[in-house]
């Protein structure tokens, strides 16, 4: 059976896209029936509506079945109207337009201007305004068969007129207020001049003197009116601030005002006060208002010191939370070392030496793991200002994994998912370590029964729209670090306050409330951002965004132990000073095996006594010596007699903590305990070689930091 498509009826000709939709619509399912059965009046009215360039809406029959033309389509928004009852199409507006439509269907034409109509055409409620007319359309028998609506939306016009009326009303009120202010201006100005707690004055750029000052000037600085106006105002400026004040005078002479300019002024009692000025130039005259902000300056300094103390306290609290796990791990490590040593002792008694090398290597491996852990803990706990540097986040996360696993405990599985070819970021690595450990501790506390903690890294490129969703971030490339758990999660009200300083959900005494606020501050100071996503019962994810740094970091140096230590035939006299007898004995024996002559001392006083009768080629000293003189002081004392003497300081503390981040003199270096003996031998040999070059007049190497 062949299907034929009937041509469009002639009354639809020229009706545009809507006419095509009418022709394609199945009208048999509507009260109007097939299109070929429609009355002539409907066809004529619909043809006129479709060909109109004015927004037109036609309804027909008792159900007011809807038609419209192309010009009306934008007014519908997301709505469908064709073939639907008028009341269904505009259900949200029926209380407004329904009575008007029914009146037109009853035969009465109406016209309405700027009528407010509630709408939901875009999926949400809105208020719109329209000017429209509803006219009855007669059927072939003279009865009303439908209604014709011509309409234009006037929302923009109505709002503009309302804004204009509001502006006119505002201007009217301002005019009334200005009239009143002008009438009382003279008396108000005089009263304000006398009673204002802020300093007010007028000065001359030409003479460099105050022309007049208010009583608050005398109250703030102790100078009377005559004293203040009879001397150059530069005499009152703190000497170190005068060059800057002279520069600002040139700015004012150019017609530019100063706002919030802070400078120190002399009080009559001889002290200096911090003053914040707002100065407006008018020709060669300057009009200024100032406020004494000395107390605020002192409070700000005290607050900065308190914040620094709180940050360090919070960091040390995090370190303290690691103590139990670290003690357990160190006991395990010590058990491994002592076990291997006891087995070696037993084997030697039995004359079995075949596996001694294997057991020695195993014991050394345990000590290296312990050393790495102590170095990481010391670096984390040290106190220092923000020090951004190119940082490999993957390497940092990998170096912290052991520490985080110990902090998390045995019931929590720690997983890392690190992106390949992760970009470098510019940040303070110690602060990033602190942030990650804080986030890991929070995740641990959210999983008291155990769970999964995931640390993930990835490269992220933010478009302008995405950057706006992150607040004040700029579009561009970022490194993202995520810490995710499947713990208790947080409700929205807690998430909203999570970054507030001192806000905590932990019991009293178990948290400072500074952890997340420190993470937030670190992220923003580094040019990034941090966001939290959490749902109760589904866990929490914290995403830390740090900007990409285009200068890549060099690969990390290998931590391998190096080749086995061999005996040698080196020459020279080396003094070894250490208060730990075991360490002192091992270092001296190793150096003697290399061929050096070794002098040993347990503290600085003993070392100085020995040096009265001996001349060393090098000094190797512990930093933390007892009995009144530490290793650095000993080195400085010895170098008074032998200025070019190479000095190697060994220490179990973080280097910057011992040396206060200062630069070491030439031929003075640090070796951090515990160290491999071949590292000691290499360092002594290298420094002695440089020392010989110095003595023969050769140019020394660069200073060691």
C-alpha positions as CSV (number, residue, x, y, z in Angstrom):
1,X,0.0,0.0,0.0
2,X,1.5,3.4,-1.0
3,X,1.5,6.4,1.4
4,X,1.0,9.8,-0.2
5,X,1.8,13.1,1.5
6,X,-0.9,15.7,0.9
7,X,0.3,19.1,-0.2
8,X,0.1,21.9,2.4
9,X,-3.2,23.8,2.4
10,X,-3.1,27.1,0.6
11,X,-3.9,29.1,3.8
12,X,-0.5,28.0,5.2
13,X,1.4,29.5,2.3
14,X,4.0,32.1,3.5
15,X,3.6,31.0,7.2
16,X,7.3,30.1,7.7
17,X,8.5,27.4,10.0
18,X,5.3,27.3,12.1
19,X,3.2,26.7,9.0
20,X,5.4,23.7,8.2
21,X,4.9,22.3,11.7
22,X,1.1,22.8,11.5
23,X,1.1,21.0,8.2
24,X,3.1,18.1,9.7
25,X,1.1,17.9,13.0
26,X,-1.4,15.1,13.5
27,X,-4.6,17.1,14.2
28,X,-6.9,14.0,14.2
29,X,-5.9,13.5,17.9
30,X,-7.2,17.0,18.8
31,X,-10.8,18.3,19.1
32,X,-10.2,20.2,15.8
33,X,-10.0,17.0,13.7
34,X,-8.2,16.7,10.4
35,X,-6.9,19.8,8.8
36,X,-9.1,19.4,5.7
37,X,-12.2,19.6,7.9
38,X,-11.4,22.9,9.5
39,X,-13.9,25.7,9.0
40,X,-13.1,28.5,6.6
41,X,-13.1,31.1,9.4
42,X,-10.3,29.2,11.2
43,X,-8.3,28.8,8.0
44,X,-8.7,32.5,7.2
45,X,-7.7,33.7,10.7
46,X,-4.8,31.3,10.9
47,X,-3.5,32.4,7.4
48,X,-3.6,36.1,8.5
49,X,-1.8,35.2,11.8
50,X,0.9,33.1,10.2
51,X,1.7,35.8,7.6
52,X,1.9,38.6,10.3
53,X,5.3,39.9,11.4
54,X,3.8,40.9,14.7
55,X,3.7,38.2,17.5
56,X,0.3,36.6,17.2
57,X,-1.4,33.8,19.1
58,X,-4.7,32.2,17.9
59,X,-6.9,29.9,20.0
60,X,-9.9,27.9,18.5
61,X,-12.8,26.0,19.8
62,X,-14.2,25.5,23.3
63,X,-10.8,24.1,24.5
64,X,-9.0,27.1,23.0
65,X,-6.6,24.9,21.0
66,X,-3.4,27.0,20.4
67,X,-1.7,28.2,17.2
68,X,1.0,30.9,16.9
69,X,3.2,32.4,14.2
70,X,7.0,32.5,13.9
71,X,7.2,36.0,15.6
72,X,5.5,34.6,18.7
73,X,7.8,31.7,19.1
74,X,10.5,33.6,21.2
75,X,7.9,34.5,23.8
76,X,7.3,30.8,24.4
77,X,10.9,30.2,25.6
78,X,11.2,26.4,26.2
79,X,7.4,25.8,26.0
80,X,5.5,23.8,23.4
81,X,2.2,25.3,22.4
82,X,1.0,24.0,19.0
83,X,-2.2,22.0,19.3
84,X,-2.4,22.3,23.1
85,X,-5.2,24.0,25.1
86,X,-4.4,27.7,26.0
87,X,-4.8,26.9,29.7
88,X,-2.2,24.0,29.4
89,X,0.4,26.2,27.6
90,X,0.1,29.1,30.1
91,X,-1.0,27.3,33.2
92,X,1.2,29.5,35.5
93,X,-0.3,32.7,34.0
94,X,-3.9,31.5,33.8
95,X,-5.1,33.4,36.8
96,X,-4.0,36.6,35.0
97,X,-4.8,35.9,31.4
98,X,-7.5,33.3,31.7
99,X,-10.4,35.7,32.6
100,X,-9.3,38.1,29.8
101,X,-9.2,35.2,27.3
102,X,-12.7,34.0,28.3
103,X,-14.1,37.5,28.1
104,X,-12.8,37.6,24.5
105,X,-14.3,34.2,23.8
106,X,-17.6,35.6,25.0
107,X,-17.3,38.2,22.3
108,X,-15.7,41.2,24.1
109,X,-12.5,42.5,22.6
110,X,-9.9,43.8,25.2
111,X,-6.6,45.7,25.2
112,X,-4.1,45.8,28.0
113,X,-0.9,47.7,28.4
114,X,2.2,46.7,30.4
115,X,0.3,44.0,32.3
116,X,2.4,41.9,34.7
117,X,2.2,38.2,33.9
118,X,3.9,35.4,36.0
119,X,5.9,33.1,33.6
120,X,7.8,29.8,33.8
121,X,8.8,29.6,30.1
122,X,12.5,28.9,30.8
123,X,12.0,26.3,33.6
124,X,12.0,28.8,36.4
125,X,9.5,31.4,37.7
126,X,9.9,34.9,36.5
127,X,7.9,38.1,36.2
128,X,7.3,39.6,32.8
129,X,5.2,42.4,31.4
130,X,3.2,42.5,28.1
131,X,1.0,44.8,26.1
132,X,-1.6,42.8,24.2
133,X,-5.1,42.8,22.7
134,X,-7.6,39.8,22.7
135,X,-10.2,39.9,19.9
136,X,-13.0,37.4,19.2
137,X,-12.9,35.6,15.9
138,X,-16.3,34.7,14.4
139,X,-17.0,31.3,12.9
140,X,-18.8,30.7,9.6
141,X,-22.2,30.8,11.4
142,X,-21.4,34.1,13.2
143,X,-20.7,32.7,16.6
144,X,-17.4,33.2,18.3
145,X,-15.1,30.3,17.2
146,X,-11.8,31.5,18.8
147,X,-9.7,34.4,19.9
148,X,-6.9,36.3,18.3
149,X,-4.1,37.7,20.5
150,X,-1.5,40.2,19.3
151,X,1.1,40.8,21.9
152,X,4.5,42.4,22.5
153,X,6.7,41.9,25.6
154,X,7.5,45.1,27.4
155,X,9.5,43.7,30.3
156,X,12.6,45.7,29.5
157,X,10.6,48.9,29.0
158,X,8.8,48.5,32.3
159,X,11.9,47.8,34.2
160,X,13.7,50.7,32.6
161,X,10.9,53.0,33.5
162,X,10.8,51.7,37.1
163,X,14.6,52.2,37.3
164,X,14.2,55.7,35.9
165,X,11.4,56.5,38.4
166,X,13.6,55.2,41.2
167,X,16.5,57.3,40.0
168,X,14.3,60.4,39.8
169,X,13.1,59.7,43.3
170,X,16.7,59.2,44.5
171,X,17.7,62.5,42.8
172,X,14.8,64.3,44.4
173,X,15.8,63.1,47.8
174,X,19.4,63.9,47.2
175,X,18.5,67.4,46.1
176,X,16.5,67.8,49.3
177,X,19.4,66.5,51.3
178,X,21.9,68.7,49.6
179,X,19.7,71.7,50.1
180,X,19.6,71.0,53.8
181,X,23.4,70.3,53.9
182,X,24.3,73.5,52.1
183,X,22.2,75.4,54.6
184,X,24.0,73.9,57.6
185,X,27.4,73.4,56.0
186,X,29.3,76.2,57.6
187,X,28.3,75.4,61.1
188,X,28.8,71.7,60.6
189,X,32.3,72.1,59.2
190,X,33.3,74.2,62.1
191,X,31.8,71.8,64.6
192,X,33.5,68.8,62.8
193,X,36.8,70.6,62.8
194,X,36.6,71.1,66.6
195,X,35.3,67.8,67.8
196,X,36.7,65.3,65.2
197,X,39.0,62.7,66.9
198,X,40.9,62.5,63.5
199,X,43.7,64.9,62.7
200,X,42.8,67.6,60.2
201,X,45.1,70.2,58.7
202,X,45.9,72.4,55.8
203,X,49.5,72.9,54.6
204,X,51.4,74.9,51.9
205,X,53.6,73.1,49.4
206,X,55.4,76.4,48.7
207,X,56.4,77.0,52.4
208,X,56.5,73.4,53.6
209,X,54.5,74.4,56.7
210,X,51.1,73.7,58.3
211,X,48.7,76.6,57.7
212,X,46.2,75.4,60.3
213,X,45.6,72.3,62.4
214,X,42.6,71.2,64.4
215,X,42.5,70.4,68.1
216,X,42.9,66.7,67.5
217,X,46.4,67.4,66.1
218,X,47.5,68.9,69.4
219,X,45.8,66.0,71.3
220,X,47.5,63.4,69.1
221,X,51.0,64.9,68.9
222,X,51.3,67.3,71.8
223,X,52.2,70.3,69.7
224,X,50.1,73.5,70.2
225,X,48.7,75.4,67.2
226,X,51.5,77.9,67.2
227,X,54.2,75.2,67.6
228,X,52.7,73.2,64.7
229,X,52.4,76.1,62.3
230,X,55.7,77.8,63.0
231,X,58.1,75.0,61.9
232,X,58.6,73.1,58.7
233,X,56.4,69.9,58.8
234,X,59.4,67.9,57.5
235,X,61.0,68.5,61.0
236,X,58.3,66.3,62.5
237,X,58.9,63.4,60.0
238,X,61.0,60.3,61.2
239,X,64.5,60.7,59.6
240,X,64.3,57.4,57.7
241,X,60.9,58.3,56.2
242,X,61.9,61.8,54.9
243,X,63.1,60.7,51.5
244,X,59.9,58.8,50.9
245,X,57.8,61.9,52.1
246,X,59.7,64.1,49.6
247,X,58.8,61.7,46.8
248,X,55.1,61.9,47.9
249,X,55.3,65.7,47.9
250,X,56.2,65.5,44.2
251,X,53.2,63.2,43.6
252,X,50.9,65.7,45.4
253,X,52.4,68.6,43.4
254,X,51.3,66.8,40.3
255,X,47.7,66.8,41.5
256,X,47.5,63.2,42.6
257,X,45.9,62.6,46.0
258,X,47.3,60.1,48.6
259,X,45.1,57.6,50.4
260,X,46.1,55.6,53.4
261,X,49.8,56.8,53.3
262,X,51.5,55.7,56.5
263,X,54.4,57.7,57.9
264,X,56.0,58.2,61.4
265,X,55.6,61.7,63.0
266,X,57.4,63.1,66.0
267,X,55.4,63.6,69.2
268,X,56.3,66.4,71.5
269,X,57.4,63.8,74.1
270,X,60.1,62.6,71.7
271,X,58.5,59.4,70.6
272,X,57.3,58.7,67.1
273,X,53.8,57.7,66.1
274,X,52.5,55.9,63.0
275,X,50.0,58.0,61.2
276,X,47.8,57.1,58.2
277,X,47.2,60.2,56.0
278,X,44.6,60.9,53.3
279,X,45.8,64.1,51.5
280,X,44.1,66.0,48.7
281,X,46.0,68.7,46.7
282,X,44.3,71.9,45.5
283,X,46.9,74.0,43.7
284,X,49.7,74.6,46.1
285,X,47.5,73.8,49.1
286,X,47.2,70.5,50.8
287,X,44.2,69.3,52.8
288,X,44.8,66.3,55.0
289,X,43.0,64.0,57.3
290,X,45.0,61.6,59.5
291,X,44.6,59.0,62.2
292,X,47.1,57.7,64.7
293,X,47.5,53.9,63.9
294,X,50.4,53.2,66.3
295,X,48.2,50.9,68.4
296,X,47.0,49.1,65.3
297,X,50.6,48.6,64.1
298,X,51.6,47.1,67.4
299,X,48.5,44.9,67.5
300,X,49.2,43.7,63.9
301,X,52.8,42.8,64.9
302,X,51.5,40.9,68.0
303,X,48.9,39.1,65.9
304,X,51.5,38.1,63.3
305,X,53.7,36.7,66.1
306,X,50.8,34.9,67.7
307,X,49.8,33.4,64.3
308,X,53.3,32.2,63.7
309,X,53.4,30.7,67.2
310,X,50.0,29.0,66.5
311,X,51.2,27.7,63.2
312,X,54.3,26.2,64.7
313,X,52.2,24.8,67.6
314,X,49.8,23.2,65.1
315,X,52.7,21.7,63.2
316,X,54.3,20.3,66.3
317,X,50.9,18.9,67.3
318,X,50.9,17.0,64.0
319,X,54.4,15.8,64.8
320,X,53.2,14.7,68.2
321,X,50.5,12.6,66.7
322,X,53.1,10.6,64.9
323,X,55.0,9.7,68.1
324,X,53.3,6.4,68.9
325,X,53.7,5.0,65.4
326,X,57.3,6.2,65.1
327,X,58.2,4.6,68.4
328,X,56.7,1.3,67.2
329,X,58.6,1.5,63.9
330,X,61.9,2.5,65.5
331,X,61.6,-0.4,67.9
332,X,61.1,-2.7,64.9
333,X,64.1,-1.2,63.1
334,X,66.3,-1.6,66.3
335,X,65.1,-5.1,66.6
336,X,66.3,-5.8,63.1
337,X,69.7,-4.2,63.7
338,X,70.3,-5.9,67.0
339,X,69.0,-9.3,65.6
340,X,71.5,-9.2,62.7
341,X,74.4,-8.1,65.1
342,X,73.6,-11.0,67.5
343,X,73.5,-13.5,64.7
344,X,76.8,-12.2,63.3
345,X,78.3,-12.5,66.8
346,X,77.0,-16.1,67.1
347,X,78.3,-17.0,63.6
348,X,81.8,-15.6,64.5
349,X,81.9,-17.7,67.6
350,X,81.0,-20.7,65.5
351,X,83.5,-19.8,62.9
352,X,80.9,-19.4,60.2
353,X,81.5,-16.2,58.2
354,X,80.0,-17.0,54.9
355,X,76.8,-14.9,55.3
356,X,78.3,-12.0,57.3
357,X,78.2,-9.6,54.3
358,X,74.5,-10.3,53.7
359,X,73.6,-9.6,57.3
360,X,75.7,-6.5,57.4
361,X,73.9,-5.2,54.3
362,X,70.6,-6.0,55.8
363,X,71.4,-4.1,59.0
364,X,72.7,-1.2,57.0
365,X,69.4,-1.1,55.1
366,X,67.4,-0.9,58.3
367,X,69.6,2.0,59.5
368,X,69.1,3.8,56.2
369,X,65.3,3.5,56.5
370,X,65.5,4.9,60.0
371,X,67.8,7.7,58.9
372,X,65.4,8.7,56.1
373,X,62.5,8.8,58.6
374,X,64.3,11.0,61.1
375,X,65.5,13.4,58.3
376,X,61.9,13.7,57.1
377,X,60.6,14.3,60.6
378,X,63.2,16.9,61.4
379,X,62.7,18.8,58.1
380,X,58.9,18.8,58.8
381,X,59.2,20.0,62.3
382,X,61.6,22.9,61.7
383,X,60.3,26.4,61.9
384,X,60.7,28.7,58.9
385,X,59.0,31.4,56.7
386,X,57.3,30.7,53.4
387,X,60.1,29.8,51.0
388,X,58.7,29.0,47.5
389,X,60.9,26.9,45.2
390,X,60.3,24.7,42.1
391,X,58.8,21.5,43.6
392,X,58.1,18.0,42.2
393,X,54.9,17.1,44.0
394,X,55.2,13.4,43.0
395,X,58.6,13.1,44.5
396,X,57.4,14.9,47.7
397,X,54.4,12.7,48.0
398,X,56.5,9.6,47.5
399,X,59.0,10.7,50.2
400,X,56.1,11.3,52.6
401,X,54.3,8.0,52.1
402,X,56.0,6.2,55.0
403,X,55.3,9.1,57.3
404,X,51.7,9.2,56.3
405,X,51.2,5.5,56.6
406,X,52.6,5.6,60.1
407,X,50.4,8.5,61.0
408,X,47.3,6.7,59.6
409,X,47.9,3.5,61.5
410,X,47.5,-0.1,60.5
411,X,43.7,0.0,60.1
412,X,43.9,2.5,57.2
413,X,45.2,1.6,53.7
414,X,47.1,4.4,52.1
415,X,47.2,4.5,48.3
416,X,48.9,6.9,45.9
417,X,47.9,7.5,42.3
418,X,50.5,9.8,40.8
419,X,50.2,11.2,37.3
420,X,52.9,10.5,34.9
421,X,54.8,13.6,33.6
422,X,53.3,15.7,36.4
423,X,54.2,19.4,36.0
424,X,56.4,21.2,38.5
425,X,54.9,23.8,40.8
426,X,56.4,26.8,42.6
427,X,55.6,26.5,46.4
428,X,57.2,26.0,49.8
429,X,57.8,22.2,49.9
430,X,57.8,22.2,53.7
431,X,54.5,23.9,53.8
432,X,53.1,21.5,51.3
433,X,54.3,18.6,53.4
434,X,52.6,20.2,56.4
435,X,49.4,20.6,54.4
436,X,49.4,17.0,53.2
437,X,50.1,15.6,56.6
438,X,47.3,17.7,58.1
439,X,44.9,16.5,55.4
440,X,46.0,12.9,56.0
441,X,45.5,13.3,59.8
442,X,42.0,14.7,59.2
443,X,41.2,11.7,56.9
444,X,42.5,9.3,59.6
445,X,40.3,10.9,62.3
446,X,37.3,10.6,60.0
447,X,37.8,6.8,59.7
448,X,38.1,5.5,63.4
449,X,37.1,2.0,62.2
450,X,39.6,2.0,59.4
451,X,39.2,2.7,55.7
452,X,41.0,3.8,52.5
453,X,43.1,7.0,52.1
454,X,44.0,8.0,48.6
455,X,46.5,10.7,47.5
456,X,46.3,11.5,43.9
457,X,48.0,14.0,41.6
458,X,47.2,15.2,38.1
459,X,47.7,18.1,35.7
460,X,44.7,20.4,35.3
461,X,44.1,23.2,32.8
462,X,41.4,25.7,33.8
463,X,39.4,27.7,31.3
464,X,38.1,31.1,32.2
465,X,34.7,29.7,33.2
466,X,36.3,27.0,35.4
467,X,38.6,29.5,37.0
468,X,35.7,31.7,38.0
469,X,34.1,28.7,39.8
470,X,37.3,28.4,41.9
471,X,37.0,32.0,43.1
472,X,39.9,34.4,42.3
473,X,42.0,31.8,40.3
474,X,43.4,32.8,37.0
475,X,42.8,30.6,33.9
476,X,45.8,28.4,33.1
477,X,47.7,25.3,34.1
478,X,47.7,23.9,37.6
479,X,49.0,20.8,39.5
480,X,46.2,19.2,41.5
481,X,46.8,17.2,44.7
482,X,43.8,15.4,46.1
483,X,43.4,13.7,49.5
484,X,40.4,11.4,49.6
485,X,38.9,9.2,52.3
486,X,35.8,7.0,52.6
487,X,35.1,8.0,56.2
488,X,32.3,9.8,58.0
489,X,32.0,12.8,55.7
490,X,30.7,16.2,56.6
491,X,27.3,18.0,56.3
492,X,27.1,21.1,54.2
493,X,27.1,23.5,57.2
494,X,30.4,22.0,58.4
495,X,32.0,22.1,55.0
496,X,31.0,25.8,54.7
497,X,33.0,26.6,57.9
498,X,35.8,24.0,57.5
499,X,38.4,26.7,56.5
500,X,37.5,29.1,59.4
501,X,40.4,29.5,61.8
502,X,39.9,27.7,65.1
503,X,36.8,25.9,63.8
504,X,37.0,22.2,64.7
505,X,34.5,19.3,65.2
506,X,37.0,17.4,67.3
507,X,36.6,17.1,71.1
508,X,38.1,19.7,73.3
509,X,41.9,19.4,73.5
510,X,42.2,17.2,70.4
511,X,42.6,19.9,67.8
512,X,43.5,23.5,67.4
513,X,41.1,24.2,64.5
514,X,44.0,25.6,62.5
515,X,44.8,22.7,60.2
516,X,42.5,23.4,57.3
517,X,42.8,27.2,57.7
518,X,46.6,26.8,57.3
519,X,46.1,24.7,54.2
520,X,43.8,27.4,52.8
521,X,46.3,30.1,53.6
522,X,49.2,28.2,52.1
523,X,47.2,27.5,48.9
524,X,46.2,31.1,48.4
525,X,49.7,32.5,49.2
526,X,51.1,30.1,46.6
527,X,48.7,31.4,43.9
528,X,46.3,28.5,44.1
529,X,43.1,27.4,45.8
530,X,41.7,24.5,47.8
531,X,38.2,23.0,47.7
532,X,36.3,20.4,49.8
533,X,33.7,18.0,48.6
534,X,32.0,15.9,51.2
535,X,28.8,14.0,52.0
536,X,27.8,12.4,55.3
537,X,28.6,8.7,55.2
538,X,30.4,8.9,51.8
539,X,33.7,10.4,52.7
540,X,35.6,13.6,51.9
541,X,37.9,14.8,49.2
542,X,40.1,17.9,49.5
543,X,41.6,19.2,46.2
544,X,44.6,21.5,46.4
545,X,45.4,23.4,43.2
546,X,48.9,24.9,42.8
547,X,50.0,26.9,39.7
548,X,52.4,25.3,37.2
549,X,56.0,26.5,37.2
550,X,57.6,26.3,33.8
551,X,61.2,25.8,35.1
552,X,61.5,22.1,35.7
553,X,63.3,20.7,38.7
554,X,66.4,18.5,38.3
555,X,66.0,14.8,39.1
556,X,66.5,13.9,42.7
557,X,69.8,12.5,43.7
558,X,70.0,8.8,44.3
559,X,70.1,7.7,48.0
560,X,72.1,4.6,47.3
561,X,74.7,3.6,49.9
562,X,77.6,3.5,47.5
563,X,80.4,1.0,47.1
564,X,81.7,-0.9,50.1
565,X,84.3,0.9,52.2
566,X,87.9,-0.1,51.4
567,X,91.2,0.5,53.3
568,X,93.4,3.2,52.0
569,X,96.8,4.9,52.3
570,X,95.9,8.6,52.8
571,X,98.0,11.1,54.7
572,X,97.2,13.8,57.2
573,X,96.2,14.5,60.8
574,X,92.4,14.6,61.5
575,X,91.0,15.6,64.9
576,X,87.6,13.9,65.6
577,X,85.5,15.5,68.4
578,X,82.2,13.8,69.5
579,X,80.7,13.3,72.9
580,X,79.2,9.9,71.8
581,X,81.9,7.4,72.5
582,X,80.6,4.8,70.0
583,X,80.4,7.3,67.1
584,X,83.8,8.8,68.0
585,X,85.4,5.3,68.0
586,X,83.8,4.3,64.7
587,X,84.8,7.5,62.9
588,X,88.4,7.4,64.2
589,X,88.8,3.7,63.3
590,X,87.5,4.3,59.8
591,X,89.8,7.3,59.2
592,X,92.8,5.4,60.6
593,X,92.1,2.5,58.2
594,X,92.4,5.1,55.4
595,X,95.9,6.0,56.6
596,X,95.1,9.2,58.5
597,X,96.6,10.0,61.9
598,X,93.6,10.6,64.2
599,X,93.3,12.7,67.4
600,X,90.1,12.1,69.4
601,X,88.3,14.2,72.0
602,X,85.0,14.0,73.7
603,X,84.3,17.7,74.0
604,X,85.7,21.1,73.1
605,X,87.9,21.7,76.2
606,X,89.7,18.3,75.7
607,X,90.2,19.1,72.0
608,X,91.7,22.5,72.8
609,X,94.1,20.9,75.3
610,X,95.3,18.4,72.6
611,X,95.7,21.1,70.0
612,X,98.3,22.9,72.2
613,X,100.8,20.2,71.2
614,X,99.5,19.2,67.8
615,X,98.7,20.8,64.5
616,X,95.8,19.1,62.7
617,X,95.2,19.1,58.9
618,X,91.4,18.9,59.4
619,X,88.8,19.1,62.2
620,X,85.7,16.8,62.3
621,X,83.4,17.8,65.1
622,X,79.9,17.1,66.3
623,X,77.8,20.3,66.5
624,X,75.9,19.5,69.8
625,X,78.9,19.2,72.1
626,X,78.5,19.5,75.9
627,X,80.5,21.6,78.5
628,X,79.9,25.1,77.4
629,X,81.2,25.1,73.8
630,X,79.4,23.6,70.7
631,X,81.0,22.4,67.5
632,X,80.6,25.6,65.6
633,X,82.1,27.7,68.4
634,X,85.0,25.2,68.6
635,X,85.6,25.5,64.8
636,X,85.6,29.3,65.0
637,X,88.1,29.2,68.0
638,X,90.5,26.8,66.2
639,X,90.3,28.9,63.0
640,X,91.7,31.9,64.8
641,X,95.0,30.0,64.9
642,X,94.6,28.2,61.6
643,X,92.2,30.3,59.4
644,X,92.2,27.9,56.4
645,X,91.7,24.7,58.4
646,X,89.0,22.5,56.8
647,X,86.1,21.8,59.2
648,X,83.5,19.1,58.8
649,X,80.6,19.4,61.2
650,X,78.5,16.3,61.8
651,X,75.0,16.7,63.3
652,X,71.8,14.8,64.0
653,X,69.7,17.9,63.7
654,X,68.1,19.5,60.7
655,X,70.8,21.6,59.0
656,X,69.0,24.9,58.9
657,X,68.0,24.5,62.5
658,X,71.6,24.2,63.6
659,X,73.1,26.8,61.3
660,X,70.1,29.3,61.4
661,X,70.0,29.3,57.5
662,X,73.4,31.2,57.5
663,X,76.0,30.7,54.8
664,X,79.0,28.7,55.9
665,X,82.6,30.0,55.5
666,X,84.9,28.5,52.9
667,X,86.2,25.0,53.7
668,X,83.4,24.4,56.3
669,X,80.7,21.9,55.5
670,X,78.0,19.8,57.2
671,X,77.4,16.1,57.2
672,X,74.1,15.0,58.7
673,X,73.9,11.9,60.9
674,X,73.4,9.0,60.4
675,X,75.8,8.8,57.4
676,X,77.5,6.0,55.6
677,X,81.2,5.7,56.5
678,X,82.3,6.0,52.8
679,X,80.4,9.4,52.8
680,X,82.6,10.5,55.7
681,X,85.8,9.2,54.0
682,X,84.9,10.9,50.7
683,X,84.0,14.2,52.4
684,X,87.3,14.2,54.4
685,X,89.4,13.4,51.4
686,X,87.7,16.1,49.3
687,X,88.0,18.8,51.9
688,X,91.7,17.9,52.6
689,X,92.5,18.1,48.9
690,X,90.9,21.6,48.8
691,X,92.8,22.6,51.9
692,X,96.1,21.6,50.4
693,X,95.2,23.7,47.4
694,X,94.4,26.7,49.7
695,X,97.7,26.4,51.5
696,X,99.7,26.4,48.2
697,X,97.8,29.6,47.1
698,X,95.3,27.9,44.7
699,X,91.9,29.5,44.4
700,X,89.4,27.9,46.8
701,X,86.0,26.5,45.7
702,X,82.7,28.1,46.3
703,X,81.4,28.4,49.8
704,X,79.3,25.5,51.1
705,X,75.8,26.4,52.1
